Amino acid sequence: MINEKEIKPEMPVVCSNDGQFGIVDHLDGSDSIKLKKDTAGKHHYIPTSWVTKVDNKVHVDRPGDQAMKEWRTEPRN
């Protein structure tokens, strides 16, 4: 279980093979991470349930390609 309070703005978000695919903008509630805008100017959201550990990066449990297919472009309501 991760401690969401360890997730800070500007932290790199890396996939299971350690490739960076995002940067934390901020936590959106207790179950979602809002990522900084991509090159197309869109924010993306990933669930905190994907996070396996937090050190100087936020590590998620899936490869980057899969994460980018599954992330949301709108926050949960």
N, CA, C and O atoms as a GROMACS GRO file, in nm:
protein
  308
    1MET      N    1   0.085  -0.118   0.000
    1MET     CA    2   0.000   0.000   0.000
    1MET      C    3   0.089   0.125   0.000
    1MET      O    4   0.183   0.135   0.079
    2ILE      N    5   0.059   0.216  -0.088
    2ILE     CA    6   0.139   0.337  -0.096
    2ILE      C    7   0.078   0.447  -0.010
    2ILE      O    8  -0.040   0.443   0.023
    3ASN      N    9   0.160   0.544   0.024
    3ASN     CA   10   0.113   0.660   0.096
    3ASN      C   11   0.098   0.773  -0.005
    3ASN      O   12   0.197   0.825  -0.056
    4GLU      N   13  -0.026   0.810  -0.036
    4GLU     CA   14  -0.051   0.912  -0.138
    4GLU      C   15   0.017   1.044  -0.106
    4GLU      O   16   0.046   1.123  -0.196
    5LYS      N   17   0.044   1.070   0.022
    5LYS     CA   18   0.110   1.196   0.062
    5LYS      C   19   0.253   1.205   0.012
    5LYS      O   20   0.311   1.314   0.009
    6GLU      N   21   0.311   1.092  -0.029
    6GLU     CA   22   0.447   1.092  -0.083
    6GLU      C   23   0.450   1.138  -0.229
    6GLU      O   24   0.556   1.172  -0.281
    7ILE      N   25   0.334   1.140  -0.294
    7ILE     CA   26   0.326   1.181  -0.435
    7ILE      C   27   0.320   1.333  -0.440
    7ILE      O   28   0.225   1.394  -0.390
    8LYS      N   29   0.421   1.393  -0.501
    8LYS     CA   30   0.435   1.539  -0.503
    8LYS      C   31   0.435   1.591  -0.647
    8LYS      O   32   0.472   1.518  -0.739
    9PRO      N   33   0.393   1.717  -0.666
    9PRO     CA   34   0.402   1.779  -0.799
    9PRO      C   35   0.545   1.773  -0.853
    9PRO      O   36   0.642   1.781  -0.777
   10GLU      N   37   0.556   1.760  -0.982
   10GLU     CA   38   0.683   1.758  -1.057
   10GLU      C   39   0.756   1.624  -1.050
   10GLU      O   40   0.864   1.612  -1.109
   11MET      N   41   0.702   1.523  -0.981
   11MET     CA   42   0.768   1.393  -0.978
   11MET      C   43   0.749   1.323  -1.112
   11MET      O   44   0.639   1.327  -1.167
   12PRO      N   45   0.853   1.259  -1.164
   12PRO     CA   46   0.837   1.178  -1.285
   12PRO      C   47   0.750   1.056  -1.256
   12PRO      O   48   0.755   1.000  -1.147
   13VAL      N   49   0.670   1.016  -1.355
   13VAL     CA   50   0.589   0.895  -1.345
   13VAL      C   51   0.649   0.795  -1.444
   13VAL      O   52   0.660   0.823  -1.563
   14VAL      N   53   0.688   0.678  -1.392
   14VAL     CA   54   0.756   0.579  -1.476
   14VAL      C   55   0.677   0.449  -1.480
   14VAL      O   56   0.609   0.411  -1.384
   15CYS      N   57   0.689   0.382  -1.593
   15CYS     CA   58   0.617   0.257  -1.614
   15CYS      C   59   0.696   0.140  -1.555
   15CYS      O   60   0.802   0.159  -1.495
   16SER      N   61   0.643   0.020  -1.572
   16SER     CA   62   0.704  -0.099  -1.512
   16SER      C   63   0.843  -0.130  -1.569
   16SER      O   64   0.920  -0.201  -1.506
   17ASN      N   65   0.874  -0.079  -1.689
   17ASN     CA   66   1.010  -0.099  -1.741
   17ASN      C   67   1.094   0.028  -1.727
   17ASN      O   68   1.191   0.048  -1.799
   18ASP      N   69   1.055   0.114  -1.631
   18ASP     CA   70   1.128   0.233  -1.586
   18ASP      C   71   1.135   0.347  -1.689
   18ASP      O   72   1.218   0.437  -1.674
   19GLY      N   73   1.051   0.344  -1.791
   19GLY     CA   74   1.044   0.455  -1.885
   19GLY      C   75   0.946   0.561  -1.837
   19GLY      O   76   0.835   0.529  -1.794
   20GLN      N   77   0.986   0.686  -1.843
   20GLN     CA   78   0.899   0.795  -1.798
   20GLN      C   79   0.792   0.823  -1.904
   20GLN      O   80   0.822   0.834  -2.022
   21PHE      N   81   0.666   0.833  -1.858
   21PHE     CA   82   0.558   0.866  -1.950
   21PHE      C   83   0.474   0.984  -1.902
   21PHE      O   84   0.376   1.020  -1.967
   22GLY      N   85   0.510   1.043  -1.789
   22GLY     CA   86   0.436   1.158  -1.740
   22GLY      C   87   0.508   1.224  -1.624
   22GLY      O   88   0.608   1.174  -1.573
   23ILE      N   89   0.452   1.339  -1.583
   23ILE     CA   90   0.500   1.415  -1.468
   23ILE      C   91   0.377   1.452  -1.386
   23ILE      O   92   0.276   1.496  -1.440
   24VAL      N   93   0.386   1.434  -1.256
   24VAL     CA   94   0.275   1.465  -1.167
   24VAL      C   95   0.246   1.615  -1.170
   24VAL      O   96   0.336   1.697  -1.151
   25ASP      N   97   0.120   1.650  -1.193
   25ASP     CA   98   0.073   1.786  -1.175
   25ASP      C   99   0.028   1.799  -1.029
   25ASP      O  100   0.076   1.885  -0.956
   26HIS      N  101  -0.065   1.711  -0.988
   26HIS     CA  102  -0.108   1.703  -0.848
   26HIS      C  103  -0.200   1.584  -0.829
   26HIS      O  104  -0.247   1.523  -0.926
   27LEU      N  105  -0.226   1.550  -0.703
   27LEU     CA  106  -0.326   1.448  -0.672
   27LEU      C  107  -0.463   1.507  -0.696
   27LEU      O  108  -0.488   1.623  -0.661
   28ASP      N  109  -0.550   1.430  -0.755
   28ASP     CA  110  -0.688   1.472  -0.779
   28ASP      C  111  -0.776   1.383  -0.692
   28ASP      O  112  -0.816   1.275  -0.734
   29GLY      N  113  -0.806   1.430  -0.572
   29GLY     CA  114  -0.873   1.346  -0.474
   29GLY      C  115  -0.773   1.248  -0.416
   29GLY      O  116  -0.652   1.272  -0.420
   30SER      N  117  -0.823   1.138  -0.361
   30SER     CA  118  -0.732   1.040  -0.301
   30SER      C  119  -0.706   0.921  -0.392
   30SER      O  120  -0.626   0.834  -0.359
   31ASP      N  121  -0.774   0.916  -0.508
   31ASP     CA  122  -0.761   0.797  -0.592
   31ASP      C  123  -0.716   0.825  -0.735
   31ASP      O  124  -0.722   0.736  -0.820
   32SER      N  125  -0.671   0.947  -0.763
   32SER     CA  126  -0.633   0.981  -0.899
   32SER      C  127  -0.516   1.080  -0.899
   32SER      O  128  -0.508   1.168  -0.814
   33ILE      N  129  -0.426   1.062  -0.997
   33ILE     CA  130  -0.313   1.153  -1.015
   33ILE      C  131  -0.334   1.227  -1.146
   33ILE      O  132  -0.352   1.165  -1.251
   34LYS      N  133  -0.333   1.359  -1.140
   34LYS     CA  134  -0.341   1.440  -1.260
   34LYS      C  135  -0.199   1.464  -1.309
   34LYS      O  136  -0.112   1.509  -1.234
   35LEU      N  137  -0.176   1.432  -1.437
   35LEU     CA  138  -0.044   1.452  -1.495
   35LEU      C  139  -0.039   1.586  -1.566
   35LEU      O  140  -0.141   1.640  -1.609
   36LYS      N  141   0.081   1.640  -1.576
   36LYS     CA  142   0.100   1.767  -1.648
   36LYS      C  143   0.058   1.749  -1.793
   36LYS      O  144   0.053   1.638  -1.845
   37LYS      N  145   0.028   1.861  -1.858
   37LYS     CA  146  -0.015   1.858  -1.998
   37LYS      C  147   0.090   1.792  -2.086
   37LYS      O  148   0.210   1.808  -2.065
   38ASP      N  149   0.042   1.717  -2.184
   38ASP     CA  150   0.132   1.656  -2.281
   38ASP      C  151   0.162   1.755  -2.393
   38ASP      O  152   0.122   1.871  -2.386
   39THR      N  153   0.231   1.711  -2.495
   39THR     CA  154   0.269   1.801  -2.605
   39THR      C  155   0.149   1.852  -2.683
   39THR      O  156   0.159   1.953  -2.752
   40ALA      N  157   0.035   1.782  -2.673
   40ALA     CA  158  -0.088   1.827  -2.739
   40ALA      C  159  -0.170   1.920  -2.650
   40ALA      O  160  -0.277   1.966  -2.688
   41GLY      N  161  -0.118   1.949  -2.530
   41GLY     CA  162  -0.187   2.040  -2.438
   41GLY      C  163  -0.297   1.977  -2.355
   41GLY      O  164  -0.384   2.048  -2.304
   42LYS      N  165  -0.296   1.843  -2.340
   42LYS     CA  166  -0.399   1.773  -2.263
   42LYS      C  167  -0.342   1.716  -2.134
   42LYS      O  168  -0.231   1.665  -2.129
   43HIS      N  169  -0.423   1.728  -2.028
   43HIS     CA  170  -0.392   1.661  -1.902
   43HIS      C  171  -0.439   1.517  -1.913
   43HIS      O  172  -0.533   1.487  -1.988
   44HIS      N  173  -0.376   1.428  -1.838
   44HIS     CA  174  -0.419   1.289  -1.829
   44HIS      C  175  -0.428   1.253  -1.682
   44HIS      O  176  -0.360   1.312  -1.598
   45TYR      N  177  -0.511   1.155  -1.652
   45TYR     CA  178  -0.534   1.111  -1.515
   45TYR      C  179  -0.509   0.961  -1.506
   45TYR      O  180  -0.554   0.885  -1.591
   46ILE      N  181  -0.437   0.920  -1.402
   46ILE     CA  182  -0.416   0.778  -1.375
   46ILE      C  183  -0.460   0.749  -1.232
   46ILE      O  184  -0.448   0.835  -1.145
   47PRO      N  185  -0.512   0.629  -1.207
   47PRO     CA  186  -0.554   0.595  -1.070
   47PRO      C  187  -0.433   0.566  -0.980
   47PRO      O  188  -0.332   0.512  -1.026
   48THR      N  189  -0.446   0.601  -0.855
   48THR     CA  190  -0.338   0.571  -0.761
   48THR      C  191  -0.323   0.420  -0.741
   48THR      O  192  -0.219   0.374  -0.694
   49SER      N  193  -0.425   0.342  -0.776
   49SER     CA  194  -0.417   0.197  -0.763
   49SER      C  195  -0.310   0.138  -0.854
   49SER      O  196  -0.266   0.025  -0.830
   50TRP      N  197  -0.267   0.209  -0.956
   50TRP     CA  198  -0.158   0.163  -1.044
   50TRP      C  199  -0.022   0.175  -0.977
   50TRP      O  200   0.072   0.107  -1.016
   51VAL      N  201  -0.010   0.261  -0.877
   51VAL     CA  202   0.120   0.293  -0.817
   51VAL      C  203   0.170   0.176  -0.732
   51VAL      O  204   0.100   0.126  -0.644
   52THR      N  205   0.294   0.134  -0.761
   52THR     CA  206   0.354   0.024  -0.685
   52THR      C  207   0.449   0.075  -0.578
   52THR      O  208   0.463   0.013  -0.473
   53LYS      N  209   0.515   0.189  -0.605
   53LYS     CA  210   0.603   0.249  -0.504
   53LYS      C  211   0.630   0.394  -0.542
   53LYS      O  212   0.612   0.436  -0.656
   54VAL      N  213   0.673   0.468  -0.441
   54VAL     CA  214   0.710   0.608  -0.460
   54VAL      C  215   0.846   0.627  -0.394
   54VAL      O  216   0.864   0.600  -0.276
   55ASP      N  217   0.942   0.674  -0.474
   55ASP     CA  218   1.071   0.714  -0.419
   55ASP      C  219   1.096   0.854  -0.475
   55ASP      O  220   1.023   0.946  -0.440
   56ASN      N  221   1.194   0.872  -0.558
   56ASN     CA  222   1.210   1.001  -0.625
   56ASN      C  223   1.127   1.004  -0.753
   56ASN      O  224   1.126   1.104  -0.825
   57LYS      N  225   1.057   0.893  -0.781
   57LYS     CA  226   0.966   0.880  -0.895
   57LYS      C  227   0.840   0.809  -0.847
   57LYS      O  228   0.839   0.746  -0.741
   58VAL      N  229   0.735   0.821  -0.926
   58VAL     CA  230   0.612   0.745  -0.903
   58VAL      C  231   0.616   0.626  -1.000
   58VAL      O  232   0.615   0.645  -1.121
   59HIS      N  233   0.621   0.505  -0.945
   59HIS     CA  234   0.632   0.384  -1.026
   59HIS      C  235   0.493   0.320  -1.040
   59HIS      O  236   0.421   0.306  -0.941
   60VAL      N  237   0.456   0.282  -1.163
   60VAL     CA  238   0.328   0.216  -1.186
   60VAL      C  239   0.349   0.072  -1.230
   60VAL      O  240   0.459   0.034  -1.269
   61ASP      N  241   0.243  -0.006  -1.225
   61ASP     CA  242   0.249  -0.150  -1.244
   61ASP      C  243   0.233  -0.199  -1.387
   61ASP      O  244   0.215  -0.319  -1.408
   62ARG      N  245   0.239  -0.110  -1.486
   62ARG     CA  246   0.217  -0.152  -1.625
   62ARG      C  247   0.314  -0.084  -1.718
   62ARG      O  248   0.370   0.021  -1.686
   63PRO      N  249   0.335  -0.144  -1.836
   63PRO     CA  250   0.422  -0.080  -1.935
   63PRO      C  251   0.364   0.054  -1.981
   63PRO      O  252   0.243   0.075  -1.975
   64GLY      N  253   0.450   0.143  -2.026
   64GLY     CA  254   0.408   0.276  -2.067
   64GLY      C  255   0.303   0.277  -2.175
   64GLY      O  256   0.208   0.355  -2.168
   65ASP      N  257   0.318   0.192  -2.278
   65ASP     CA  258   0.218   0.188  -2.386
   65ASP      C  259   0.080   0.153  -2.332
   65ASP      O  260  -0.020   0.213  -2.371
   66GLN      N  261   0.075   0.056  -2.242
   66GLN     CA  262  -0.052   0.016  -2.183
   66GLN      C  263  -0.108   0.130  -2.097
   66GLN      O  264  -0.227   0.161  -2.104
   67ALA      N  265  -0.024   0.192  -2.017
   67ALA     CA  266  -0.069   0.302  -1.930
   67ALA      C  267  -0.129   0.415  -2.013
   67ALA      O  268  -0.232   0.472  -1.976
   68MET      N  269  -0.064   0.449  -2.125
   68MET     CA  270  -0.113   0.559  -2.207
   68MET      C  271  -0.241   0.523  -2.282
   68MET      O  272  -0.318   0.612  -2.320
   69LYS      N  273  -0.266   0.395  -2.304
   69LYS     CA  274  -0.394   0.353  -2.363
   69LYS      C  275  -0.506   0.359  -2.261
   69LYS      O  276  -0.622   0.382  -2.296
   70GLU      N  277  -0.471   0.337  -2.134
   70GLU     CA  278  -0.572   0.326  -2.029
   70GLU      C  279  -0.594   0.453  -1.947
   70GLU      O  280  -0.690   0.460  -1.870
   71TRP      N  281  -0.507   0.554  -1.960
   71TRP     CA  282  -0.527   0.674  -1.880
   71TRP      C  283  -0.651   0.749  -1.930
   71TRP      O  284  -0.697   0.728  -2.042
   72ARG      N  285  -0.703   0.835  -1.845
   72ARG     CA  286  -0.823   0.913  -1.879
   72ARG      C  287  -0.781   1.055  -1.914
   72ARG      O  288  -0.675   1.103  -1.872
   73THR      N  289  -0.864   1.122  -1.991
   73THR     CA  290  -0.839   1.263  -2.024
   73THR      C  291  -0.931   1.355  -1.945
   73THR      O  292  -0.920   1.477  -1.955
   74GLU      N  293  -1.023   1.297  -1.867
   74GLU     CA  294  -1.113   1.373  -1.783
   74GLU      C  295  -1.108   1.316  -1.642
   74GLU      O  296  -1.090   1.196  -1.625
   75PRO      N  297  -1.124   1.401  -1.541
   75PRO     CA  298  -1.127   1.349  -1.403
   75PRO      C  299  -1.254   1.268  -1.380
   75PRO      O  300  -1.354   1.286  -1.449
   76ARG      N  301  -1.247   1.181  -1.281
   76ARG     CA  302  -1.369   1.106  -1.241
   76ARG      C  303  -1.464   1.203  -1.173
   76ARG      O  304  -1.422   1.297  -1.106
   77ASN      N  305  -1.590   1.180  -1.192
   77ASN     CA  306  -1.693   1.264  -1.126
   77ASN      C  307  -1.739   1.204  -0.997
   77ASN      O  308  -1.824   1.261  -0.929
   0.00000   0.00000   0.00000
